[in-house]
């Protein structure tokens, strides 16, 4: 962007990588576009933007580009719909992705947000949880960012960081007990687990564990990275099974629909609610 104020600044370049719930890209190319700007439009950039975008070559690329913002927005929407045709299913994802969303709220980019789910997958929020609740070694073991501040590189680094946190989450168990997480010198996760025996379930609780549908397919993906901010996108680790307490077979079926489990053809408002499950 030319700055951080969505009211006065504009998107200079946009990149997008679509992934499934396991953070595996759905294609090998992704989407990239450099947005046409005039020298006068770029003249109001801050010193940081002038220095950073000048060094990366983005400023010159914007002046030479013939791709307008409306053209890029339509092309990006077409790209997303190719893999995620269902509206309100894909998540906007990445680091501090709320900043990207603010810029996408303005025309012509708002057509992108209209197609996406209202939830965000913010990798930076996960980092802040780790910072507060885990051993310092866990955060120290996170991938080191190069901070190149180009749209595609920001996405690549967001995905690398998200995959690190995904491995941490996959090592946890919903059973009560105590987990100690750490990392070795190679950045891999080590886990030491001390657990008490799980208590016998109370007959009165009648709790059932509903597992998400297995596998990941195109259409259940995340939108990774949509601007040149330190960023975004997309987004998304597999979720633990939800604990529900159905009292009848109908309740259980309804709850499975709520969690978007495989219960046949579902056509209600709950379709796509569990966006982590295709």
KELUMRO-499903 format. One line per 5 residues: their letters; for each residue x, y, z of N, C-alpha, C. Coordinates in nm, 3 decimals. Example, Ala and Ser with C-alpha at 12.3 -4.5 7.8 and 13.67 -1.06 7.14 Angstrom:
% KELUMRO-499903
as) 1.319/-0.569/0.780/1.230/-0.450/0.780/1.320/-0.330/0.780; 1.285/-0.225/0.708/1.367/-0.106/0.714/1.290/0.003/0.787
END
This chain:
% KELUMRO-499903
xxxxx) 0.083/-0.120/0.000/0.000/0.000/0.000/0.088/0.126/0.000; 0.027/0.236/-0.040/0.101/0.362/-0.037/0.113/0.416/0.106; 0.043/0.356/0.199/0.044/0.395/0.339/-0.052/0.306/0.416; -0.082/0.345/0.539/-0.165/0.261/0.625/-0.305/0.318/0.648; -0.339/0.426/0.580/-0.471/0.486/0.597/-0.560/0.447/0.480
xxxxx) -0.658/0.358/0.501/-0.743/0.315/0.389/-0.829/0.426/0.331; -0.841/0.537/0.404/-0.922/0.649/0.353/-0.847/0.730/0.248; -0.714/0.729/0.256/-0.636/0.812/0.163/-0.532/0.733/0.083; -0.491/0.617/0.134/-0.388/0.538/0.067/-0.451/0.429/-0.020; -0.371/0.371/-0.107/-0.423/0.273/-0.202/-0.333/0.150/-0.209
xxxxx) -0.392/0.042/-0.261/-0.319/-0.084/-0.279/-0.227/-0.072/-0.400; -0.100/-0.103/-0.380/-0.003/-0.096/-0.489/0.014/-0.230/-0.559; 0.006/-0.337/-0.485/0.016/-0.470/-0.545/-0.066/-0.568/-0.463; -0.110/-0.673/-0.526/-0.192/-0.773/-0.460/-0.146/-0.912/-0.502; -0.134/-1.000/-0.404/-0.101/-1.140/-0.430/-0.197/-1.226/-0.351
xxxxx) -0.222/-1.344/-0.400/-0.313/-1.436/-0.332/-0.264/-1.578/-0.351; -0.262/-1.654/-0.244/-0.234/-1.797/-0.248/-0.350/-1.867/-0.179; -0.415/-1.957/-0.248/-0.526/-2.033/-0.191/-0.472/-2.165/-0.137; -0.511/-2.199/-0.015/-0.468/-2.326/0.044/-0.589/-2.402/0.095; -0.568/-2.531/0.122/-0.672/-2.607/0.192/-0.651/-2.591/0.341
xxxxx) -0.725/-2.668/0.421/-0.718/-2.653/0.565/-0.583/-2.693/0.623; -0.505/-2.770/0.547/-0.373/-2.811/0.592/-0.263/-2.719/0.541; -0.303/-2.602/0.490/-0.209/-2.501/0.442/-0.130/-2.546/0.321; -0.189/-2.635/0.243/-0.127/-2.680/0.118/-0.187/-2.599/0.003; -0.106/-2.531/-0.077/-0.159/-2.451/-0.188/-0.240/-2.535/-0.285
xxxxx) -0.347/-2.476/-0.337/-0.434/-2.545/-0.430/-0.383/-2.539/-0.573; -0.289/-2.450/-0.601/-0.220/-2.451/-0.729/-0.077/-2.403/-0.708; 0.002/-2.410/-0.813/0.145/-2.379/-0.800/0.179/-2.234/-0.834; 0.081/-2.157/-0.876/0.112/-2.023/-0.924/0.058/-1.912/-0.835; -0.066/-1.925/-0.788/-0.125/-1.817/-0.712/-0.165/-1.702/-0.804
xxxxx) -0.190/-1.587/-0.743/-0.234/-1.469/-0.818/-0.147/-1.350/-0.779; -0.105/-1.273/-0.879/-0.025/-1.153/-0.855/-0.069/-1.043/-0.951; -0.073/-0.921/-0.901/-0.102/-0.806/-0.988/-0.038/-0.681/-0.928; 0.022/-0.601/-1.012/0.076/-0.471/-0.973/-0.020/-0.366/-1.026; -0.063/-0.275/-0.939/-0.168/-0.181/-0.973/-0.110/-0.051/-1.029
xxxxx) -0.168/-0.005/-1.137/-0.124/0.117/-1.203/-0.140/0.239/-1.111; -0.033/0.317/-1.100/-0.035/0.444/-1.026/0.041/0.549/-1.107; 0.000/0.672/-1.092/0.074/0.782/-1.154/0.178/0.832/-1.055; 0.282/0.899/-1.102/0.380/0.956/-1.010/0.317/1.048/-0.907; 0.214/1.123/-0.945/0.150/1.213/-0.849/0.078/1.134/-0.739
xxxxx) 0.020/1.020/-0.773/-0.045/0.937/-0.672/0.055/0.881/-0.572; 0.176/0.857/-0.617/0.279/0.801/-0.530/0.357/0.908/-0.457; 0.335/1.033/-0.489/0.414/1.141/-0.431/0.382/1.166/-0.284; 0.269/1.114/-0.237/0.230/1.137/-0.097/0.275/1.025/-0.005; 0.350/0.929/-0.057/0.394/0.818/0.027/0.487/0.866/0.138
xxxxx) 0.483/0.794/0.250/0.572/0.826/0.362/0.716/0.793/0.325; 0.807/0.841/0.408/0.949/0.814/0.383/0.977/0.664/0.382; 0.910/0.592/0.474/0.930/0.446/0.481/0.886/0.380/0.351; 0.769/0.419/0.300/0.717/0.360/0.176/0.806/0.395/0.057; 0.850/0.520/0.051/0.937/0.561/-0.058/1.064/0.477/-0.059
xxxxx) 1.123/0.459/0.059/1.247/0.383/0.069/1.225/0.234/0.040; 1.123/0.175/0.104/1.101/0.030/0.093/1.053/-0.010/-0.046; 0.951/0.059/-0.097/0.896/0.022/-0.228/0.989/0.064/-0.341; 1.071/0.164/-0.316/1.170/0.200/-0.416/1.277/0.093/-0.427; 1.323/0.043/-0.312/1.427/-0.059/-0.311/1.379/-0.191/-0.372
xxxxx) 1.253/-0.224/-0.349/1.200/-0.351/-0.402/1.163/-0.343/-0.550; 1.155/-0.221/-0.602/1.116/-0.203/-0.741/0.967/-0.188/-0.761; 0.889/-0.190/-0.651/0.744/-0.182/-0.664/0.699/-0.045/-0.715; 0.763/0.061/-0.670/0.724/0.195/-0.714/0.734/0.207/-0.865; 0.846/0.168/-0.921/0.866/0.174/-1.066/0.767/0.083/-1.138
xxxxx) 0.741/-0.035/-1.080/0.648/-0.130/-1.142/0.507/-0.074/-1.147; 0.467/0.000/-1.044/0.334/0.060/-1.042/0.320/0.167/-1.150; 0.423/0.245/-1.170/0.420/0.350/-1.272/0.412/0.289/-1.412; 0.479/0.176/-1.431/0.481/0.112/-1.562/0.363/0.020/-1.586; 0.289/-0.014/-1.482/0.179/-0.110/-1.496/0.062/-0.050/-1.575
xxxxx) -0.009/-0.137/-1.647/-0.131/-0.096/-1.717/-0.255/-0.160/-1.653; -0.237/-0.227/-1.541/-0.347/-0.296/-1.473/-0.411/-0.202/-1.371; -0.534/-0.165/-1.395/-0.605/-0.077/-1.301/-0.661/-0.158/-1.184; -0.698/-0.089/-1.078/-0.753/-0.157/-0.961/-0.882/-0.233/-0.994; -0.977/-0.178/-1.069/-1.098/-0.255/-1.102/-1.068/-0.383/-1.179
xxxxx) -0.973/-0.376/-1.272/-0.936/-0.495/-1.349/-0.874/-0.600/-1.258; -0.785/-0.558/-1.170/-0.720/-0.652/-1.078/-0.821/-0.713/-0.982; -0.915/-0.634/-0.932/-1.016/-0.686/-0.839/-1.102/-0.792/-0.904; -1.145/-0.768/-1.027/-1.227/-0.867/-1.098/-1.148/-0.995/-1.125; -1.022/-0.980/-1.163/-0.938/-1.097/-1.191/-0.913/-1.178/-1.065
xxxxx) -0.892/-1.110/-0.953/-0.869/-1.179/-0.827/-0.994/-1.256/-0.784; -1.110/-1.193/-0.796/-1.234/-1.261/-0.761/-1.256/-1.384/-0.848; -1.226/-1.372/-0.976/-1.240/-1.486/-1.067/-1.146/-1.599/-1.026; -1.025/-1.563/-0.987/-0.928/-1.664/-0.943/-0.977/-1.737/-0.818; -1.028/-1.663/-0.721/-1.077/-1.725/-0.598/-1.196/-1.816/-0.627
xxxxx) -1.288/-1.768/-0.709/-1.408/-1.847/-0.740/-1.375/-1.975/-0.816; -1.263/-1.975/-0.887/-1.225/-2.096/-0.960/-1.204/-2.213/-0.863; -1.149/-2.185/-0.746/-1.122/-2.290/-0.649/-1.223/-2.293/-0.535; -1.280/-2.178/-0.503/-1.377/-2.169/-0.392/-1.502/-2.100/-0.446; -1.585/-2.172/-0.520/-1.702/-2.108/-0.581/-1.809/-2.069/-0.481
xxxxx) -1.812/-2.139/-0.366/-1.917/-2.109/-0.268/-1.886/-1.979/-0.195; -1.982/-1.887/-0.190/-1.961/-1.765/-0.112/-1.956/-1.794/0.037; -1.890/-1.705/0.111/-1.882/-1.710/0.257/-1.814/-1.838/0.306; -1.718/-1.888/0.231/-1.650/-2.010/0.274/-1.501/-1.988/0.298; -1.434/-1.923/0.207/-1.290/-1.900/0.222/-1.265/-1.788/0.321
xxxxx) -1.154/-1.801/0.395/-1.114/-1.701/0.493/-1.001/-1.614/0.438; -1.006/-1.488/0.471/-0.892/-1.401/0.446/-0.791/-1.428/0.557; -0.666/-1.456/0.521/-0.571/-1.503/0.620/-0.435/-1.438/0.603; -0.358/-1.436/0.712/-0.222/-1.385/0.709/-0.188/-1.310/0.837; -0.077/-1.240/0.837/-0.034/-1.163/0.953/-0.104/-1.027/0.956
xxxxx) -0.157/-0.991/1.074/-0.226/-0.863/1.092/-0.323/-0.838/0.977; -0.401/-0.941/0.948/-0.484/-0.940/0.828/-0.599/-0.840/0.836; -0.627/-0.791/0.956/-0.733/-0.689/0.968/-0.696/-0.564/0.887; -0.566/-0.536/0.877/-0.523/-0.419/0.799/-0.555/-0.438/0.652; -0.537/-0.558/0.602/-0.572/-0.587/0.463/-0.722/-0.575/0.441
xxxxx) -0.797/-0.624/0.538/-0.943/-0.618/0.524/-0.991/-0.473/0.514; -0.930/-0.384/0.589/-0.971/-0.243/0.584/-0.957/-0.187/0.443; -0.850/-0.224/0.374/-0.831/-0.175/0.238/-0.925/-0.245/0.139; -0.960/-0.370/0.168/-1.049/-0.443/0.079/-1.195/-0.402/0.095; -1.225/-0.324/0.196/-1.362/-0.279/0.217/-1.404/-0.171/0.116
xxxxx) -1.305/-0.105/0.058/-1.335/0.005/-0.035/-1.346/-0.048/-0.178; -1.435/0.010/-0.259/-1.443/-0.029/-0.400/-1.310/0.000/-0.470; -1.269/-0.077/-0.568/-1.343/-0.190/-0.625/-1.316/-0.322/-0.555; -1.237/-0.319/-0.447/-1.193/-0.442/-0.381/-1.302/-0.507/-0.297; -1.409/-0.435/-0.267/-1.511/-0.490/-0.178/-1.579/-0.614/-0.236
xxxxx) -1.571/-0.635/-0.367/-1.630/-0.757/-0.424/-1.558/-0.881/-0.373; -1.431/-0.866/-0.336/-1.356/-0.978/-0.280/-1.410/-1.013/-0.142; -1.425/-0.913/-0.057/-1.477/-0.938/0.077/-1.618/-0.994/0.073; -1.698/-0.951/-0.022/-1.835/-1.000/-0.032/-1.838/-1.151/-0.056; -1.734/-1.204/-0.116/-1.729/-1.348/-0.145/-1.670/-1.429/-0.030
xxxxx) -1.595/-1.363/0.059/-1.525/-1.434/0.165/-1.610/-1.446/0.290; -1.569/-1.537/0.378/-1.632/-1.552/0.509/-1.600/-1.429/0.593; -1.688/-1.400/0.688/-1.664/-1.281/0.770/-1.551/-1.301/0.870; -1.518/-1.426/0.900/-1.408/-1.451/0.994/-1.273/-1.432/0.926; -1.173/-1.402/1.010/-1.036/-1.386/0.963/-0.949/-1.493/1.025
xxxxx) -0.845/-1.532/0.954/-0.744/-1.621/1.010/-0.616/-1.539/1.027; -0.596/-1.487/1.148/-0.486/-1.395/1.173/-0.370/-1.469/1.238; -0.264/-1.489/1.164/-0.147/-1.558/1.215/-0.083/-1.479/1.329; -0.090/-1.348/1.323/-0.033/-1.265/1.429/-0.107/-1.284/1.561; -0.237/-1.309/1.555/-0.313/-1.335/1.678/-0.266/-1.464/1.743
xxxxx) -0.236/-1.565/1.661/-0.182/-1.690/1.715/-0.048/-1.665/1.782; 0.034/-1.583/1.719/0.165/-1.550/1.776/0.149/-1.485/1.914; 0.052/-1.396/1.927/0.031/-1.328/2.055/-0.018/-1.425/2.162; -0.097/-1.524/2.124/-0.138/-1.626/2.221/-0.017/-1.707/2.267; 0.068/-1.746/2.172/0.189/-1.821/2.207/0.279/-1.737/2.297
xxxxx) 0.291/-1.609/2.267/0.376/-1.520/2.346/0.333/-1.516/2.493; 0.203/-1.522/2.517/0.150/-1.508/2.652/0.135/-1.640/2.727; 0.112/-1.750/2.655/0.068/-1.872/2.722/0.166/-1.988/2.709; 0.270/-1.975/2.629/0.363/-2.086/2.609/0.501/-2.049/2.660; 0.586/-2.150/2.665/0.726/-2.127/2.702/0.790/-2.031/2.602
xxxxx) 0.877/-1.939/2.649/0.944/-1.847/2.555/1.016/-1.919/2.442; 1.063/-2.041/2.470/1.135/-2.115/2.367/1.048/-2.148/2.247; 0.917/-2.159/2.269/0.828/-2.192/2.159/0.827/-2.079/2.056; 0.812/-1.956/2.104/0.811/-1.842/2.013/0.949/-1.819/1.953; 1.053/-1.844/2.032/1.189/-1.828/1.981/1.217/-1.926/1.868
xxxxx) 1.146/-2.038/1.867/1.165/-2.137/1.763/1.088/-2.110/1.636; 1.006/-2.005/1.635/0.927/-1.972/1.516/1.019/-1.928/1.403; 0.978/-1.949/1.279/1.062/-1.911/1.165/1.096/-1.761/1.168; 1.218/-1.729/1.135/1.263/-1.590/1.131/1.220/-1.527/0.999; 1.159/-1.410/1.007/1.111/-1.343/0.887/1.219/-1.252/0.828
xxxxx) 1.219/-1.244/0.696/1.314/-1.158/0.626/1.261/-1.016/0.607; 1.128/-1.000/0.623/1.065/-0.867/0.616/1.100/-0.795/0.486; 1.077/-0.865/0.375/1.105/-0.805/0.245/0.994/-0.710/0.200; 0.875/-0.724/0.261/0.763/-0.633/0.236/0.721/-0.630/0.088; 0.719/-0.746/0.028/0.653/-0.762/-0.102/0.535/-0.855/-0.080
xxxxx) 0.431/-0.840/-0.161/0.308/-0.915/-0.137/0.332/-1.065/-0.135; 0.402/-1.117/-0.234/0.424/-1.262/-0.243/0.513/-1.314/-0.130; 0.618/-1.242/-0.098/0.707/-1.286/0.010/0.636/-1.279/0.145; 0.552/-1.180/0.165/0.477/-1.172/0.291/0.385/-1.293/0.306; 0.323/-1.336/0.197/0.238/-1.455/0.202/0.320/-1.578/0.234
xxxxx) 0.433/-1.592/0.167/0.518/-1.709/0.191/0.560/-1.717/0.337; 0.597/-1.605/0.395/0.640/-1.605/0.535/0.522/-1.629/0.629; 0.404/-1.578/0.595/0.286/-1.604/0.677/0.252/-1.752/0.677; 0.260/-1.816/0.561/0.232/-1.959/0.553/0.334/-2.040/0.632; 0.461/-2.004/0.622/0.565/-2.075/0.696/0.541/-2.064/0.846
xxxxx) 0.506/-1.944/0.892/0.478/-1.923/1.034/0.353/-1.999/1.077; 0.249/-1.995/0.995/0.125/-2.065/1.028/0.147/-2.216/1.037; 0.231/-2.270/0.951/0.259/-2.415/0.955/0.333/-2.452/1.083; 0.417/-2.363/1.131/0.486/-2.388/1.258/0.386/-2.398/1.372; 0.291/-2.303/1.379/0.190/-2.307/1.483/0.097/-2.426/1.465
xxxxx) 0.072/-2.465/1.341/-0.012/-2.582/1.313/0.049/-2.707/1.376; 0.181/-2.722/1.363/0.246/-2.839/1.423/0.233/-2.837/1.575; 0.240/-2.718/1.634/0.221/-2.708/1.778/0.081/-2.755/1.818; -0.019/-2.705/1.747/-0.157/-2.738/1.781/-0.185/-2.885/1.759; -0.131/-2.942/1.654/-0.153/-3.084/1.625/-0.091/-3.173/1.732
xxxxx) 0.009/-3.121/1.805/0.070/-3.199/1.911/-0.008/-3.199/2.040; -0.111/-3.115/2.049/-0.191/-3.107/2.170/-0.304/-3.208/2.167; -0.357/-3.239/2.285/-0.468/-3.333/2.296/-0.577/-3.270/2.378; -0.706/-3.296/2.345/-0.815/-3.239/2.424/-0.832/-3.304/2.560; -0.760/-3.417/2.586/-0.771/-3.484/2.715/-0.703/-3.400/2.822
xxxxx) -0.762/-3.393/2.941/-0.705/-3.311/3.048/-0.568/-3.363/3.086; -0.479/-3.273/3.120/-0.344/-3.311/3.158/-0.252/-3.192/3.144; -0.123/-3.217/3.137/-0.027/-3.107/3.131/0.069/-3.131/3.016; 0.084/-3.035/2.930/0.175/-3.043/2.817/0.287/-2.941/2.834; 0.407/-2.982/2.805/0.519/-2.889/2.804/0.574/-2.886/2.662
xxxxx) 0.567/-2.770/2.601/0.612/-2.756/2.463/0.746/-2.685/2.459; 0.831/-2.728/2.369/0.957/-2.661/2.348/1.003/-2.684/2.205; 1.117/-2.629/2.169/1.170/-2.648/2.034/1.316/-2.684/2.045; 1.365/-2.760/1.946/1.507/-2.790/1.943/1.579/-2.691/1.854; 1.706/-2.709/1.838/1.785/-2.611/1.764/1.746/-2.605/1.617
xxxxx) 1.677/-2.710/1.570/1.634/-2.710/1.431/1.499/-2.648/1.409; 1.438/-2.597/1.517/1.308/-2.534/1.504/1.193/-2.632/1.508; 1.221/-2.761/1.537/1.114/-2.860/1.545/1.055/-2.859/1.685; 0.931/-2.902/1.693/0.859/-2.898/1.819/0.886/-3.024/1.899; 0.922/-3.007/2.025/0.933/-3.118/2.118/0.821/-3.108/2.219
xxxxx) 0.762/-3.219/2.255/0.652/-3.216/2.351/0.674/-3.321/2.458; 0.663/-3.279/2.583/0.661/-3.371/2.696/0.524/-3.365/2.758; 0.461/-3.480/2.776/0.323/-3.482/2.822/0.310/-3.560/2.952; 0.245/-3.498/3.049/0.211/-3.566/3.173/0.060/-3.565/3.184; -0.001/-3.682/3.195/-0.145/-3.688/3.191/-0.201/-3.772/3.303
xxxxx) -0.313/-3.724/3.358/-0.392/-3.806/3.450/-0.488/-3.888/3.367; -0.534/-3.999/3.423/-0.631/-4.081/3.351/-0.757/-4.000/3.326; -0.812/-4.016/3.208/-0.934/-3.943/3.175/-1.049/-3.994/3.261; -1.130/-3.905/3.320/-1.242/-3.948/3.403/-1.347/-4.018/3.320; -1.416/-4.112/3.384/-1.527/-4.179/3.318/-1.636/-4.078/3.288
xxxxx) -1.693/-4.081/3.167/-1.800/-3.985/3.136/-1.923/-4.009/3.219; -1.986/-3.901/3.260/-2.108/-3.911/3.338/-2.222/-3.953/3.248; -2.301/-4.054/3.288/-2.414/-4.097/3.205/-2.510/-3.983/3.177; -2.520/-3.889/3.270/-2.616/-3.780/3.253/-2.572/-3.682/3.147; -2.439/-3.676/3.123/-2.391/-3.576/3.029/-2.422/-3.613/2.884
xxxxx) -2.416/-3.745/2.854/-2.449/-3.793/2.720/-2.373/-3.718/2.612; -2.242/-3.694/2.635/-2.162/-3.619/2.539/-2.114/-3.709/2.427; -2.112/-3.657/2.309/-2.065/-3.728/2.191/-1.959/-3.644/2.122; -1.849/-3.708/2.082/-1.746/-3.638/2.007/-1.777/-3.648/1.858; -1.796/-3.535/1.795/-1.823/-3.533/1.652/-1.695/-3.492/1.581
xxxxx) -1.646/-3.579/1.494/-1.522/-3.551/1.424/-1.550/-3.480/1.293; -1.467/-3.384/1.257/-1.484/-3.315/1.129/-1.469/-3.414/1.014; -1.522/-3.378/0.901/-1.506/-3.461/0.783/-1.359/-3.474/0.749; -1.320/-3.594/0.707/-1.179/-3.617/0.679/-1.141/-3.559/0.544; -1.014/-3.520/0.533/-0.963/-3.476/0.405/-0.986/-3.329/0.379
xxxxx) -0.922/-3.281/0.275/-0.934/-3.141/0.236/-0.943/-3.135/0.085; -1.036/-3.058/0.033/-1.055/-3.050/-0.110/-1.065/-2.904/-0.152; -1.039/-2.874/-0.276/-1.061/-2.738/-0.323/-1.203/-2.696/-0.297; -1.218/-2.573/-0.254/-1.350/-2.524/-0.217/-1.361/-2.509/-0.068; -1.266/-2.568/0.006/-1.267/-2.552/0.150/-1.142/-2.480/0.193
xxxxx) -1.096/-2.388/0.114/-0.965/-2.332/0.135/-0.963/-2.199/0.203; -0.846/-2.141/0.205/-0.824/-2.012/0.268/-0.759/-1.920/0.168; -0.789/-1.794/0.180/-0.728/-1.694/0.093/-0.608/-1.638/0.166; -0.490/-1.664/0.115/-0.370/-1.620/0.181/-0.314/-1.497/0.112; -0.308/-1.389/0.184/-0.240/-1.272/0.137/-0.311/-1.200/0.027
xxxxx) -0.357/-1.080/0.052/-0.421/-1.008/-0.056/-0.367/-0.868/-0.076; -0.270/-0.822/-0.001/-0.210/-0.693/-0.032/-0.062/-0.698/0.000; 0.004/-0.584/-0.020/0.147/-0.580/0.004/0.182/-0.540/0.145; 0.088/-0.548/0.236/0.118/-0.517/0.375/0.194/-0.632/0.435; 0.255/-0.615/0.558/0.318/-0.726/0.626/0.208/-0.818/0.672
xxxxx) 0.186/-0.931/0.615/0.054/-0.981/0.595/0.004/-1.113/0.606; -0.084/-1.091/0.524/-0.198/-1.160/0.512/-0.189/-1.285/0.446; -0.250/-1.335/0.476/-0.305/-1.429/0.427/-0.266/-1.557/0.427; -0.447/-1.610/0.435/-0.494/-1.705/0.453/-0.482/-1.764/0.497; -0.665/-1.885/0.498/-0.574/-1.896/0.604/-0.576/-2.021/0.678
xxxxx) -0.436/-2.211/0.802/-0.550/-2.248/0.878/-0.538/-2.391/0.919; -0.528/-2.406/1.044/-0.498/-2.538/1.097/-0.624/-2.619/1.118; -0.606/-2.750/1.116/-0.720/-2.838/1.140/-0.767/-2.822/1.283; -0.897/-2.815/1.301/-0.954/-2.790/1.434/-0.976/-2.920/1.507; -0.970/-2.914/1.641/-1.003/-3.030/1.721/-1.152/-3.056/1.712
xxxxx) -1.191/-3.180/1.739/-1.333/-3.215/1.732/-1.411/-3.136/1.835; -1.532/-3.101/1.801/-1.618/-3.025/1.891/-1.691/-3.119/1.984; -1.711/-3.075/2.108/-1.785/-3.154/2.205/-1.927/-3.102/2.211; -2.023/-3.188/2.185/-2.163/-3.149/2.188/-2.241/-3.250/2.268; -2.358/-3.213/2.312/-2.440/-3.303/2.391/-2.577/-3.323/2.333
xxxxx) -2.593/-3.396/2.222/-2.724/-3.416/2.163/-2.811/-3.504/2.250; -2.938/-3.480/2.249/-3.031/-3.560/2.330/-3.116/-3.651/2.244; -3.124/-3.625/2.116/-3.198/-3.712/2.025/-3.119/-3.725/1.897; -3.158/-3.822/1.815/-3.090/-3.840/1.688/-3.103/-3.716/1.601; -3.218/-3.650/1.608/-3.237/-3.528/1.530/-3.146/-3.418/1.578
xxxxx) -3.131/-3.407/1.713/-3.040/-3.306/1.767/-2.898/-3.331/1.719; -2.857/-3.458/1.718/-2.722/-3.490/1.675/-2.702/-3.454/1.528; -2.802/-3.484/1.446/-2.790/-3.449/1.304/-2.781/-3.299/1.285; -2.865/-3.227/1.361/-2.862/-3.081/1.352/-2.727/-3.027/1.397; -2.671/-3.087/1.503/-2.542/-3.039/1.552/-2.431/-3.069/1.452
xxxxx) -2.440/-3.184/1.385/-2.342/-3.214/1.281/-2.350/-3.112/1.169; -2.472/-3.072/1.135/-2.487/-2.969/1.033/-2.425/-2.838/1.080; -2.444/-2.806/1.207/-2.387/-2.683/1.262/-2.236/-2.683/1.250; -2.176/-2.802/1.269/-2.031/-2.815/1.260/-1.984/-2.852/1.120; -2.080/-2.854/1.026/-2.046/-2.880/0.886/-1.980/-3.016/0.867
xxxxx) -2.022/-3.115/0.948/-1.972/-3.250/0.930/-2.043/-3.313/0.810; -1.998/-3.433/0.770/-2.056/-3.498/0.653/-2.188/-3.563/0.691; -2.296/-3.497/0.658/-2.429/-3.551/0.689/-2.515/-3.549/0.564; -2.452/-3.561/0.447/-2.529/-3.557/0.324/-2.537/-3.415/0.272; -2.628/-3.394/0.179/-2.642/-3.262/0.122/-2.704/-3.165/0.221
xxxxx) -2.631/-3.059/0.255/-2.683/-2.958/0.347/-2.693/-2.827/0.274; -2.804/-2.763/0.286/-2.826/-2.639/0.210/-2.876/-2.527/0.298; -2.842/-2.530/0.426/-2.888/-2.427/0.517/-2.781/-2.322/0.536; -2.811/-2.224/0.621/-2.717/-2.117/0.650/-2.590/-2.168/0.716; -2.593/-2.291/0.767/-2.476/-2.343/0.836/-2.372/-2.398/0.740
xxxxx) -2.408/-2.416/0.614/-2.309/-2.461/0.517/-2.193/-2.363/0.515; -2.072/-2.415/0.534/-1.955/-2.328/0.531/-1.925/-2.262/0.664; -2.010/-2.284/0.766/-1.984/-2.220/0.895/-1.853/-2.270/0.953; -1.831/-2.404/0.947/-1.703/-2.458/0.987/-1.610/-2.449/0.868; -1.548/-2.335/0.851/-1.468/-2.314/0.731/-1.335/-2.388/0.736
xxx) -1.301/-2.446/0.852/-1.178/-2.524/0.858/-1.198/-2.664/0.804; -1.322/-2.703/0.777/-1.352/-2.837/0.728/-1.416/-2.825/0.591; -1.358/-2.884/0.487/-1.414/-2.873/0.351/-1.554/-2.931/0.345
END
